Amino acid sequence: MPRPVLLFDLDGTLADTAADLCETTNVILEMHGRARVPEARVRHLVGGGARLLLERGYKETGEAADEALLDQSFHEFLDYYGRHIADHTKLWPGVRDQLDMLAERGALMAVCTNKVEGLSRKLLEMLGIDHYFPVVIGGDTLPVKKPDPEHLFEAIRQLGGENAHSVMVGDSETDVDAARNAKLPSICVTFGYTRIPVPELGATVTIDHFDEFPVALAKLLPQHFG
């Protein structure tokens, strides 16, 4: 039987990255004369990558940024964030235990994130979980990003898995929509970052803690985890 494939989003799904994303966003906004955005609000702006986060940040604090300002701010963001990527970031409770379980069960695992690939790999390494993920598809890995299904399909191809045995795990509409577009089931965590309330996203299964992950897998991939 083909091995199960688990595709994980990164920010808000595997790790609580909001504090570092918030501080970086606010540093860049302040550099350009804008007010800071409260962390609680930034959590609703995450999803879609750094450039979109900045675009939303500018709209939150006044006039929308033009393309030239966004280009400059994006490069400034990557520079600062790369130097402060894990000042406050930590794994969500239970994540490491579930990754251990999946590894023991022979699951194939990839990260599918709209964070740029280089920073994603750096963060995974700093969190000590990079060895679980031989494949990382970032927002700049392909010409497309989530919710385009090709983002997920490429990860499955690189893992040597099959779509019929794959599940997407995320925290936002970007992840759930990507799974839906790829015709894959999805698990959505309720403690991540989303602009739309989780019950309205239409995920196949939702979980409030990673302790509930095995039960969700048993529902979606009973041939592997039932």
Secondary structure, 3 states (H helix, E strand, C coil): CCCCEEEECCECCCEECHHHHHHHHHHHHHHCCCCCCCHHHHCCCCCCCHHHHHHHHHHHCCCCCCHHHHHHHHHHHHHHHHHCCCCCCEECCCHHHHHHHHHHCCCEEEEECCCCHHHHHHHHHHCCCHHHCCEEECCCCCCCCCCCCHHHHHHHHHHCCCHHHEEEEECCHHHHHHHHHCCCCEEEECCCCCCCCHHHCCCCEEECCHHHHHHHHHHHCHHHHC
